Amino acid sequence: MIVASRGGDDRHPDWFLNLQADPQVEVEMAGSKRPMTAHVADAAEKADLWPKIVADHDNYAGYQRKTERDIPVIVLTP
């Protein structure tokens, strides 16, 4: 998963808008590329994922407090 925080800005990051337009992506990790499909977590998914995200990366909680925008969580699946 990835988080479209843009540091708590009130606007979505451009890459997030690109994913909305075309959810077919290629992810590279450790030199290996994999095709994936991105989808924005719905409210139930985000309710499950968000506590895990902020437990590992507490800066996201601060970003959410900085903006009225609901920061999207994007789930990537092979």
HTML snippet that shows the backbone in 3Dmol.js (N, CA, C, O; Angstrom):
<script src="https://3Dmol.org/build/3Dmol-min.js"></script>
<div id="view" style="width:600px;height:400px;position:relative"></div>
<script>
const pdb = `
ATOM      1  N   MET A   1       0.836  -1.176   0.000  1.00  0.00           N
ATOM      2  CA  MET A   1       0.000   0.000   0.000  1.00  0.00           C
ATOM      3  C   MET A   1       0.880   1.238   0.000  1.00  0.00           C
ATOM      4  O   MET A   1       2.039   1.192   0.413  1.00  0.00           O
ATOM      5  N   ILE A   2       0.329   2.319  -0.458  1.00  0.00           N
ATOM      6  CA  ILE A   2       1.000   3.619  -0.453  1.00  0.00           C
ATOM      7  C   ILE A   2       0.003   4.669   0.035  1.00  0.00           C
ATOM      8  O   ILE A   2      -1.211   4.474  -0.035  1.00  0.00           O
ATOM      9  N   VAL A   3       0.534   5.775   0.525  1.00  0.00           N
ATOM     10  CA  VAL A   3      -0.303   6.807   1.134  1.00  0.00           C
ATOM     11  C   VAL A   3      -0.124   8.115   0.352  1.00  0.00           C
ATOM     12  O   VAL A   3       1.000   8.568   0.137  1.00  0.00           O
ATOM     13  N   ALA A   4      -1.223   8.704  -0.061  1.00  0.00           N
ATOM     14  CA  ALA A   4      -1.193   9.943  -0.853  1.00  0.00           C
ATOM     15  C   ALA A   4      -1.272  11.160   0.072  1.00  0.00           C
ATOM     16  O   ALA A   4      -2.232  11.929   0.023  1.00  0.00           O
ATOM     17  N   SER A   5      -0.256  11.321   0.909  1.00  0.00           N
ATOM     18  CA  SER A   5      -0.312  12.354   1.947  1.00  0.00           C
ATOM     19  C   SER A   5       0.058  13.753   1.460  1.00  0.00           C
ATOM     20  O   SER A   5      -0.545  14.741   1.879  1.00  0.00           O
ATOM     21  N   ARG A   6       1.028  13.832   0.596  1.00  0.00           N
ATOM     22  CA  ARG A   6       1.592  15.118   0.147  1.00  0.00           C
ATOM     23  C   ARG A   6       1.931  16.010   1.343  1.00  0.00           C
ATOM     24  O   ARG A   6       1.750  17.227   1.313  1.00  0.00           O
ATOM     25  N   GLY A   7       2.431  15.358   2.393  1.00  0.00           N
ATOM     26  CA  GLY A   7       2.878  16.096   3.573  1.00  0.00           C
ATOM     27  C   GLY A   7       1.783  16.865   4.287  1.00  0.00           C
ATOM     28  O   GLY A   7       2.067  17.822   5.007  1.00  0.00           O
ATOM     29  N   GLY A   8       0.530  16.458   4.099  1.00  0.00           N
ATOM     30  CA  GLY A   8      -0.585  17.140   4.752  1.00  0.00           C
ATOM     31  C   GLY A   8      -1.123  18.326   3.977  1.00  0.00           C
ATOM     32  O   GLY A   8      -1.924  19.101   4.500  1.00  0.00           O
ATOM     33  N   ASP A   9      -0.690  18.475   2.732  1.00  0.00           N
ATOM     34  CA  ASP A   9      -1.194  19.550   1.872  1.00  0.00           C
ATOM     35  C   ASP A   9      -2.696  19.337   1.622  1.00  0.00           C
ATOM     36  O   ASP A   9      -3.198  18.218   1.729  1.00  0.00           O
ATOM     37  N   ASP A  10      -3.391  20.405   1.295  1.00  0.00           N
ATOM     38  CA  ASP A  10      -4.825  20.310   1.024  1.00  0.00           C
ATOM     39  C   ASP A  10      -5.142  19.754  -0.365  1.00  0.00           C
ATOM     40  O   ASP A  10      -6.306  19.534  -0.698  1.00  0.00           O
ATOM     41  N   ARG A  11      -4.104  19.528  -1.171  1.00  0.00           N
ATOM     42  CA  ARG A  11      -4.307  18.986  -2.524  1.00  0.00           C
ATOM     43  C   ARG A  11      -3.706  17.587  -2.614  1.00  0.00           C
ATOM     44  O   ARG A  11      -2.701  17.279  -1.972  1.00  0.00           O
ATOM     45  N   HIS A  12      -4.342  16.754  -3.422  1.00  0.00           N
ATOM     46  CA  HIS A  12      -3.795  15.425  -3.671  1.00  0.00           C
ATOM     47  C   HIS A  12      -2.492  15.546  -4.469  1.00  0.00           C
ATOM     48  O   HIS A  12      -2.338  16.473  -5.265  1.00  0.00           O
ATOM     49  N   PRO A  13      -1.562  14.618  -4.261  1.00  0.00           N
ATOM     50  CA  PRO A  13      -0.359  14.617  -5.090  1.00  0.00           C
ATOM     51  C   PRO A  13      -0.712  14.255  -6.533  1.00  0.00           C
ATOM     52  O   PRO A  13      -1.655  13.503  -6.781  1.00  0.00           O
ATOM     53  N   ASP A  14       0.050  14.794  -7.473  1.00  0.00           N
ATOM     54  CA  ASP A  14      -0.221  14.521  -8.889  1.00  0.00           C
ATOM     55  C   ASP A  14      -0.186  13.032  -9.199  1.00  0.00           C
ATOM     56  O   ASP A  14      -0.995  12.547  -9.991  1.00  0.00           O
ATOM     57  N   TRP A  15       0.744  12.296  -8.583  1.00  0.00           N
ATOM     58  CA  TRP A  15       0.830  10.862  -8.881  1.00  0.00           C
ATOM     59  C   TRP A  15      -0.455  10.139  -8.497  1.00  0.00           C
ATOM     60  O   TRP A  15      -0.828   9.157  -9.139  1.00  0.00           O
ATOM     61  N   PHE A  16      -1.138  10.619  -7.448  1.00  0.00           N
ATOM     62  CA  PHE A  16      -2.408  10.010  -7.049  1.00  0.00           C
ATOM     63  C   PHE A  16      -3.466  10.242  -8.123  1.00  0.00           C
ATOM     64  O   PHE A  16      -4.233   9.336  -8.451  1.00  0.00           O
ATOM     65  N   LEU A  17      -3.506  11.442  -8.664  1.00  0.00           N
ATOM     66  CA  LEU A  17      -4.458  11.736  -9.735  1.00  0.00           C
ATOM     67  C   LEU A  17      -4.166  10.868 -10.952  1.00  0.00           C
ATOM     68  O   LEU A  17      -5.088  10.418 -11.632  1.00  0.00           O
ATOM     69  N   ASN A  18      -2.881  10.632 -11.229  1.00  0.00           N
ATOM     70  CA  ASN A  18      -2.504   9.748 -12.332  1.00  0.00           C
ATOM     71  C   ASN A  18      -2.989   8.323 -12.080  1.00  0.00           C
ATOM     72  O   ASN A  18      -3.463   7.660 -13.003  1.00  0.00           O
ATOM     73  N   LEU A  19      -2.876   7.846 -10.841  1.00  0.00           N
ATOM     74  CA  LEU A  19      -3.358   6.501 -10.518  1.00  0.00           C
ATOM     75  C   LEU A  19      -4.869   6.387 -10.663  1.00  0.00           C
ATOM     76  O   LEU A  19      -5.385   5.348 -11.075  1.00  0.00           O
ATOM     77  N   GLN A  20      -5.565   7.451 -10.325  1.00  0.00           N
ATOM     78  CA  GLN A  20      -7.021   7.429 -10.504  1.00  0.00           C
ATOM     79  C   GLN A  20      -7.368   7.320 -11.982  1.00  0.00           C
ATOM     80  O   GLN A  20      -8.322   6.637 -12.354  1.00  0.00           O
ATOM     81  N   ALA A  21      -6.592   7.992 -12.816  1.00  0.00           N
ATOM     82  CA  ALA A  21      -6.852   7.966 -14.253  1.00  0.00           C
ATOM     83  C   ALA A  21      -6.453   6.627 -14.876  1.00  0.00           C
ATOM     84  O   ALA A  21      -7.096   6.158 -15.815  1.00  0.00           O
ATOM     85  N   ASP A  22      -5.386   6.012 -14.348  1.00  0.00           N
ATOM     86  CA  ASP A  22      -4.903   4.735 -14.881  1.00  0.00           C
ATOM     87  C   ASP A  22      -4.340   3.899 -13.738  1.00  0.00           C
ATOM     88  O   ASP A  22      -3.191   4.094 -13.340  1.00  0.00           O
ATOM     89  N   PRO A  23      -5.122   2.982 -13.210  1.00  0.00           N
ATOM     90  CA  PRO A  23      -4.696   2.210 -12.047  1.00  0.00           C
ATOM     91  C   PRO A  23      -3.697   1.085 -12.360  1.00  0.00           C
ATOM     92  O   PRO A  23      -3.237   0.403 -11.444  1.00  0.00           O
ATOM     93  N   GLN A  24      -3.364   0.889 -13.613  1.00  0.00           N
ATOM     94  CA  GLN A  24      -2.377  -0.137 -13.970  1.00  0.00           C
ATOM     95  C   GLN A  24      -0.983   0.462 -13.807  1.00  0.00           C
ATOM     96  O   GLN A  24      -0.629   1.417 -14.498  1.00  0.00           O
ATOM     97  N   VAL A  25      -0.199  -0.096 -12.900  1.00  0.00           N
ATOM     98  CA  VAL A  25       1.119   0.454 -12.578  1.00  0.00           C
ATOM     99  C   VAL A  25       2.169  -0.642 -12.612  1.00  0.00           C
ATOM    100  O   VAL A  25       1.856  -1.832 -12.643  1.00  0.00           O
ATOM    101  N   GLU A  26       3.413  -0.213 -12.604  1.00  0.00           N
ATOM    102  CA  GLU A  26       4.539  -1.127 -12.476  1.00  0.00           C
ATOM    103  C   GLU A  26       5.326  -0.689 -11.255  1.00  0.00           C
ATOM    104  O   GLU A  26       5.727   0.470 -11.146  1.00  0.00           O
ATOM    105  N   VAL A  27       5.542  -1.616 -10.343  1.00  0.00           N
ATOM    106  CA  VAL A  27       6.242  -1.324  -9.098  1.00  0.00           C
ATOM    107  C   VAL A  27       7.604  -2.002  -9.143  1.00  0.00           C
ATOM    108  O   VAL A  27       7.717  -3.181  -9.480  1.00  0.00           O
ATOM    109  N   GLU A  28       8.637  -1.235  -8.796  1.00  0.00           N
ATOM    110  CA  GLU A  28       9.975  -1.803  -8.732  1.00  0.00           C
ATOM    111  C   GLU A  28      10.435  -1.839  -7.284  1.00  0.00           C
ATOM    112  O   GLU A  28      10.445  -0.822  -6.590  1.00  0.00           O
ATOM    113  N   MET A  29      10.813  -3.025  -6.845  1.00  0.00           N
ATOM    114  CA  MET A  29      11.330  -3.215  -5.483  1.00  0.00           C
ATOM    115  C   MET A  29      12.535  -4.138  -5.570  1.00  0.00           C
ATOM    116  O   MET A  29      12.467  -5.204  -6.181  1.00  0.00           O
ATOM    117  N   ALA A  30      13.623  -3.728  -4.964  1.00  0.00           N
ATOM    118  CA  ALA A  30      14.845  -4.534  -4.937  1.00  0.00           C
ATOM    119  C   ALA A  30      15.268  -4.959  -6.336  1.00  0.00           C
ATOM    120  O   ALA A  30      15.740  -6.077  -6.541  1.00  0.00           O
ATOM    121  N   GLY A  31      15.094  -4.054  -7.298  1.00  0.00           N
ATOM    122  CA  GLY A  31      15.527  -4.314  -8.669  1.00  0.00           C
ATOM    123  C   GLY A  31      14.594  -5.178  -9.487  1.00  0.00           C
ATOM    124  O   GLY A  31      14.880  -5.467 -10.649  1.00  0.00           O
ATOM    125  N   SER A  32      13.483  -5.596  -8.906  1.00  0.00           N
ATOM    126  CA  SER A  32      12.521  -6.430  -9.620  1.00  0.00           C
ATOM    127  C   SER A  32      11.248  -5.635  -9.882  1.00  0.00           C
ATOM    128  O   SER A  32      10.720  -4.976  -8.986  1.00  0.00           O
ATOM    129  N   LYS A  33      10.762  -5.702 -11.119  1.00  0.00           N
ATOM    130  CA  LYS A  33       9.543  -4.972 -11.495  1.00  0.00           C
ATOM    131  C   LYS A  33       8.370  -5.930 -11.568  1.00  0.00           C
ATOM    132  O   LYS A  33       8.487  -7.060 -12.043  1.00  0.00           O
ATOM    133  N   ARG A  34       7.215  -5.436 -11.075  1.00  0.00           N
ATOM    134  CA  ARG A  34       5.977  -6.218 -11.106  1.00  0.00           C
ATOM    135  C   ARG A  34       4.820  -5.346 -11.530  1.00  0.00           C
ATOM    136  O   ARG A  34       4.689  -4.223 -11.043  1.00  0.00           O
ATOM    137  N   PRO A  35       3.967  -5.836 -12.435  1.00  0.00           N
ATOM    138  CA  PRO A  35       2.748  -5.091 -12.749  1.00  0.00           C
ATOM    139  C   PRO A  35       1.759  -5.232 -11.596  1.00  0.00           C
ATOM    140  O   PRO A  35       1.616  -6.300 -11.000  1.00  0.00           O
ATOM    141  N   MET A  36       1.087  -4.135 -11.301  1.00  0.00           N
ATOM    142  CA  MET A  36       0.093  -4.138 -10.227  1.00  0.00           C
ATOM    143  C   MET A  36      -1.086  -3.270 -10.631  1.00  0.00           C
ATOM    144  O   MET A  36      -1.015  -2.470 -11.564  1.00  0.00           O
ATOM    145  N   THR A  37      -2.167  -3.457  -9.898  1.00  0.00           N
ATOM    146  CA  THR A  37      -3.355  -2.624 -10.068  1.00  0.00           C
ATOM    147  C   THR A  37      -3.581  -1.879  -8.762  1.00  0.00           C
ATOM    148  O   THR A  37      -3.540  -2.466  -7.681  1.00  0.00           O
ATOM    149  N   ALA A  38      -3.818  -0.586  -8.876  1.00  0.00           N
ATOM    150  CA  ALA A  38      -4.029   0.266  -7.704  1.00  0.00           C
ATOM    151  C   ALA A  38      -5.521   0.527  -7.516  1.00  0.00           C
ATOM    152  O   ALA A  38      -6.257   0.737  -8.480  1.00  0.00           O
ATOM    153  N   HIS A  39      -5.946   0.509  -6.265  1.00  0.00           N
ATOM    154  CA  HIS A  39      -7.303   0.994  -5.959  1.00  0.00           C
ATOM    155  C   HIS A  39      -7.252   1.762  -4.641  1.00  0.00           C
ATOM    156  O   HIS A  39      -6.467   1.452  -3.745  1.00  0.00           O
ATOM    157  N   VAL A  40      -8.103   2.760  -4.553  1.00  0.00           N
ATOM    158  CA  VAL A  40      -8.191   3.561  -3.335  1.00  0.00           C
ATOM    159  C   VAL A  40      -8.977   2.762  -2.305  1.00  0.00           C
ATOM    160  O   VAL A  40     -10.080   2.288  -2.575  1.00  0.00           O
ATOM    161  N   ALA A  41      -8.394   2.622  -1.126  1.00  0.00           N
ATOM    162  CA  ALA A  41      -9.076   1.898  -0.059  1.00  0.00           C
ATOM    163  C   ALA A  41     -10.404   2.580   0.269  1.00  0.00           C
ATOM    164  O   ALA A  41     -10.470   3.799   0.427  1.00  0.00           O
ATOM    165  N   ASP A  42     -11.450   1.773   0.368  1.00  0.00           N
ATOM    166  CA  ASP A  42     -12.735   2.341   0.771  1.00  0.00           C
ATOM    167  C   ASP A  42     -12.693   2.602   2.277  1.00  0.00           C
ATOM    168  O   ASP A  42     -11.691   2.318   2.932  1.00  0.00           O
ATOM    169  N   ALA A  43     -13.767   3.134   2.813  1.00  0.00           N
ATOM    170  CA  ALA A  43     -13.787   3.541   4.221  1.00  0.00           C
ATOM    171  C   ALA A  43     -13.481   2.375   5.160  1.00  0.00           C
ATOM    172  O   ALA A  43     -12.746   2.540   6.134  1.00  0.00           O
ATOM    173  N   ALA A  44     -14.038   1.203   4.873  1.00  0.00           N
ATOM    174  CA  ALA A  44     -13.803   0.042   5.737  1.00  0.00           C
ATOM    175  C   ALA A  44     -12.351  -0.422   5.656  1.00  0.00           C
ATOM    176  O   ALA A  44     -11.738  -0.733   6.677  1.00  0.00           O
ATOM    177  N   GLU A  45     -11.803  -0.469   4.440  1.00  0.00           N
ATOM    178  CA  GLU A  45     -10.400  -0.858   4.275  1.00  0.00           C
ATOM    179  C   GLU A  45      -9.479   0.122   4.989  1.00  0.00           C
ATOM    180  O   GLU A  45      -8.548  -0.275   5.689  1.00  0.00           O
ATOM    181  N   LYS A  46      -9.757   1.415   4.799  1.00  0.00           N
ATOM    182  CA  LYS A  46      -8.900   2.424   5.414  1.00  0.00           C
ATOM    183  C   LYS A  46      -8.995   2.360   6.938  1.00  0.00           C
ATOM    184  O   LYS A  46      -7.990   2.538   7.627  1.00  0.00           O
ATOM    185  N   ALA A  47     -10.185   2.108   7.468  1.00  0.00           N
ATOM    186  CA  ALA A  47     -10.344   1.999   8.915  1.00  0.00           C
ATOM    187  C   ALA A  47      -9.472   0.872   9.471  1.00  0.00           C
ATOM    188  O   ALA A  47      -8.981   0.964  10.596  1.00  0.00           O
ATOM    189  N   ASP A  48      -9.283  -0.176   8.695  1.00  0.00           N
ATOM    190  CA  ASP A  48      -8.432  -1.284   9.108  1.00  0.00           C
ATOM    191  C   ASP A  48      -6.951  -0.958   8.906  1.00  0.00           C
ATOM    192  O   ASP A  48      -6.123  -1.298   9.751  1.00  0.00           O
ATOM    193  N   LEU A  49      -6.615  -0.308   7.801  1.00  0.00           N
ATOM    194  CA  LEU A  49      -5.218  -0.064   7.440  1.00  0.00           C
ATOM    195  C   LEU A  49      -4.590   1.131   8.159  1.00  0.00           C
ATOM    196  O   LEU A  49      -3.419   1.081   8.535  1.00  0.00           O
ATOM    197  N   TRP A  50      -5.354   2.196   8.351  1.00  0.00           N
ATOM    198  CA  TRP A  50      -4.784   3.450   8.874  1.00  0.00           C
ATOM    199  C   TRP A  50      -4.084   3.279  10.221  1.00  0.00           C
ATOM    200  O   TRP A  50      -2.974   3.784  10.383  1.00  0.00           O
ATOM    201  N   PRO A  51      -4.683   2.589  11.192  1.00  0.00           N
ATOM    202  CA  PRO A  51      -3.967   2.415  12.469  1.00  0.00           C
ATOM    203  C   PRO A  51      -2.623   1.695  12.305  1.00  0.00           C
ATOM    204  O   PRO A  51      -1.665   2.001  13.014  1.00  0.00           O
ATOM    205  N   LYS A  52      -2.555   0.751  11.383  1.00  0.00           N
ATOM    206  CA  LYS A  52      -1.301   0.042  11.122  1.00  0.00           C
ATOM    207  C   LYS A  52      -0.275   0.969  10.487  1.00  0.00           C
ATOM    208  O   LYS A  52       0.914   0.913  10.802  1.00  0.00           O
ATOM    209  N   ILE A  53      -0.752   1.819   9.591  1.00  0.00           N
ATOM    210  CA  ILE A  53       0.146   2.759   8.913  1.00  0.00           C
ATOM    211  C   ILE A  53       0.747   3.728   9.920  1.00  0.00           C
ATOM    212  O   ILE A  53       1.965   3.904   9.960  1.00  0.00           O
ATOM    213  N   VAL A  54      -0.094   4.357  10.733  1.00  0.00           N
ATOM    214  CA  VAL A  54       0.418   5.362  11.669  1.00  0.00           C
ATOM    215  C   VAL A  54       1.209   4.727  12.819  1.00  0.00           C
ATOM    216  O   VAL A  54       2.027   5.400  13.444  1.00  0.00           O
ATOM    217  N   ALA A  55       0.979   3.455  13.101  1.00  0.00           N
ATOM    218  CA  ALA A  55       1.786   2.773  14.116  1.00  0.00           C
ATOM    219  C   ALA A  55       3.232   2.642  13.647  1.00  0.00           C
ATOM    220  O   ALA A  55       4.159   2.725  14.453  1.00  0.00           O
ATOM    221  N   ASP A  56       3.423   2.439  12.353  1.00  0.00           N
ATOM    222  CA  ASP A  56       4.771   2.309  11.791  1.00  0.00           C
ATOM    223  C   ASP A  56       5.360   3.638  11.336  1.00  0.00           C
ATOM    224  O   ASP A  56       6.580   3.804  11.314  1.00  0.00           O
ATOM    225  N   HIS A  57       4.501   4.583  10.974  1.00  0.00           N
ATOM    226  CA  HIS A  57       4.939   5.870  10.415  1.00  0.00           C
ATOM    227  C   HIS A  57       4.049   6.970  10.986  1.00  0.00           C
ATOM    228  O   HIS A  57       3.098   7.404  10.335  1.00  0.00           O
ATOM    229  N   ASP A  58       4.354   7.421  12.200  1.00  0.00           N
ATOM    230  CA  ASP A  58       3.471   8.368  12.886  1.00  0.00           C
ATOM    231  C   ASP A  58       3.378   9.731  12.208  1.00  0.00           C
ATOM    232  O   ASP A  58       2.487  10.519  12.528  1.00  0.00           O
ATOM    233  N   ASN A  59       4.282  10.017  11.279  1.00  0.00           N
ATOM    234  CA  ASN A  59       4.196  11.291  10.561  1.00  0.00           C
ATOM    235  C   ASN A  59       2.883  11.409   9.776  1.00  0.00           C
ATOM    236  O   ASN A  59       2.393  12.518   9.562  1.00  0.00           O
ATOM    237  N   TYR A  60       2.309  10.277   9.344  1.00  0.00           N
ATOM    238  CA  TYR A  60       1.055  10.341   8.594  1.00  0.00           C
ATOM    239  C   TYR A  60      -0.089  10.862   9.456  1.00  0.00           C
ATOM    240  O   TYR A  60      -0.967  11.562   8.952  1.00  0.00           O
ATOM    241  N   ALA A  61      -0.094  10.542  10.718  1.00  0.00           N
ATOM    242  CA  ALA A  61      -1.131  11.074  11.615  1.00  0.00           C
ATOM    243  C   ALA A  61      -1.024  12.590  11.688  1.00  0.00           C
ATOM    244  O   ALA A  61      -2.039  13.287  11.688  1.00  0.00           O
ATOM    245  N   GLY A  62       0.195  13.100  11.748  1.00  0.00           N
ATOM    246  CA  GLY A  62       0.406  14.554  11.750  1.00  0.00           C
ATOM    247  C   GLY A  62      -0.033  15.193  10.448  1.00  0.00           C
ATOM    248  O   GLY A  62      -0.617  16.276  10.440  1.00  0.00           O
ATOM    249  N   TYR A  63       0.253  14.514   9.346  1.00  0.00           N
ATOM    250  CA  TYR A  63      -0.182  15.042   8.045  1.00  0.00           C
ATOM    251  C   TYR A  63      -1.700  15.143   7.992  1.00  0.00           C
ATOM    252  O   TYR A  63      -2.243  16.126   7.488  1.00  0.00           O
ATOM    253  N   GLN A  64      -2.394  14.115   8.519  1.00  0.00           N
ATOM    254  CA  GLN A  64      -3.854  14.137   8.488  1.00  0.00           C
ATOM    255  C   GLN A  64      -4.402  15.277   9.326  1.00  0.00           C
ATOM    256  O   GLN A  64      -5.409  15.886   8.966  1.00  0.00           O
ATOM    257  N   ARG A  65      -3.744  15.571  10.444  1.00  0.00           N
ATOM    258  CA  ARG A  65      -4.202  16.687  11.289  1.00  0.00           C
ATOM    259  C   ARG A  65      -4.010  18.038  10.607  1.00  0.00           C
ATOM    260  O   ARG A  65      -4.724  18.991  10.920  1.00  0.00           O
ATOM    261  N   LYS A  66      -3.060  18.137   9.682  1.00  0.00           N
ATOM    262  CA  LYS A  66      -2.777  19.401   8.998  1.00  0.00           C
ATOM    263  C   LYS A  66      -3.813  19.757   7.933  1.00  0.00           C
ATOM    264  O   LYS A  66      -3.889  20.914   7.521  1.00  0.00           O
ATOM    265  N   THR A  67      -4.602  18.800   7.484  1.00  0.00           N
ATOM    266  CA  THR A  67      -5.504  19.041   6.366  1.00  0.00           C
ATOM    267  C   THR A  67      -6.910  18.535   6.663  1.00  0.00           C
ATOM    268  O   THR A  67      -7.100  17.615   7.458  1.00  0.00           O
ATOM    269  N   GLU A  68      -7.879  19.145   6.018  1.00  0.00           N
ATOM    270  CA  GLU A  68      -9.253  18.648   6.088  1.00  0.00           C
ATOM    271  C   GLU A  68      -9.481  17.549   5.057  1.00  0.00           C
ATOM    272  O   GLU A  68     -10.480  16.833   5.119  1.00  0.00           O
ATOM    273  N   ARG A  69      -8.556  17.416   4.109  1.00  0.00           N
ATOM    274  CA  ARG A  69      -8.648  16.394   3.065  1.00  0.00           C
ATOM    275  C   ARG A  69      -8.453  15.021   3.703  1.00  0.00           C
ATOM    276  O   ARG A  69      -7.549  14.837   4.517  1.00  0.00           O
ATOM    277  N   ASP A  70      -9.283  14.073   3.342  1.00  0.00           N
ATOM    278  CA  ASP A  70      -9.094  12.704   3.784  1.00  0.00           C
ATOM    279  C   ASP A  70      -7.941  12.120   2.980  1.00  0.00           C
ATOM    280  O   ASP A  70      -8.056  11.945   1.767  1.00  0.00           O
ATOM    281  N   ILE A  71      -6.844  11.821   3.638  1.00  0.00           N
ATOM    282  CA  ILE A  71      -5.660  11.326   2.939  1.00  0.00           C
ATOM    283  C   ILE A  71      -5.939   9.897   2.461  1.00  0.00           C
ATOM    284  O   ILE A  71      -6.226   9.010   3.265  1.00  0.00           O
ATOM    285  N   PRO A  72      -5.850   9.687   1.145  1.00  0.00           N
ATOM    286  CA  PRO A  72      -6.151   8.359   0.606  1.00  0.00           C
ATOM    287  C   PRO A  72      -5.033   7.347   0.881  1.00  0.00           C
ATOM    288  O   PRO A  72      -3.847   7.676   0.906  1.00  0.00           O
ATOM    289  N   VAL A  73      -5.467   6.114   1.083  1.00  0.00           N
ATOM    290  CA  VAL A  73      -4.573   4.971   1.130  1.00  0.00           C
ATOM    291  C   VAL A  73      -4.834   4.189  -0.148  1.00  0.00           C
ATOM    292  O   VAL A  73      -5.981   3.892  -0.484  1.00  0.00           O
ATOM    293  N   ILE A  74      -3.761   3.859  -0.853  1.00  0.00           N
ATOM    294  CA  ILE A  74      -3.888   3.133  -2.114  1.00  0.00           C
ATOM    295  C   ILE A  74      -3.349   1.729  -1.914  1.00  0.00           C
ATOM    296  O   ILE A  74      -2.234   1.539  -1.427  1.00  0.00           O
ATOM    297  N   VAL A  75      -4.146   0.758  -2.290  1.00  0.00           N
ATOM    298  CA  VAL A  75      -3.770  -0.645  -2.184  1.00  0.00           C
ATOM    299  C   VAL A  75      -3.301  -1.111  -3.556  1.00  0.00           C
ATOM    300  O   VAL A  75      -3.989  -0.917  -4.558  1.00  0.00           O
ATOM    301  N   LEU A  76      -2.128  -1.724  -3.588  1.00  0.00           N
ATOM    302  CA  LEU A  76      -1.570  -2.254  -4.835  1.00  0.00           C
ATOM    303  C   LEU A  76      -1.654  -3.773  -4.798  1.00  0.00           C
ATOM    304  O   LEU A  76      -1.192  -4.408  -3.850  1.00  0.00           O
ATOM    305  N   THR A  77      -2.247  -4.350  -5.838  1.00  0.00           N
ATOM    306  CA  THR A  77      -2.373  -5.810  -5.904  1.00  0.00           C
ATOM    307  C   THR A  77      -1.761  -6.310  -7.208  1.00  0.00           C
ATOM    308  O   THR A  77      -1.878  -5.662  -8.248  1.00  0.00           O
ATOM    309  N   PRO A  78      -1.104  -7.475  -7.141  1.00  0.00           N
ATOM    310  CA  PRO A  78      -0.490  -8.052  -8.364  1.00  0.00           C
ATOM    311  C   PRO A  78      -1.546  -8.426  -9.388  1.00  0.00           C
ATOM    312  O   PRO A  78      -1.214  -8.919 -10.465  1.00  0.00           O
TER     313      PRO A  78
END
`;
const viewer = $3Dmol.createViewer("view");
viewer.addModel(pdb, "pdb");
viewer.setStyle({}, {cartoon: {color: "spectrum"}});
viewer.zoomTo();
viewer.render();
</script>
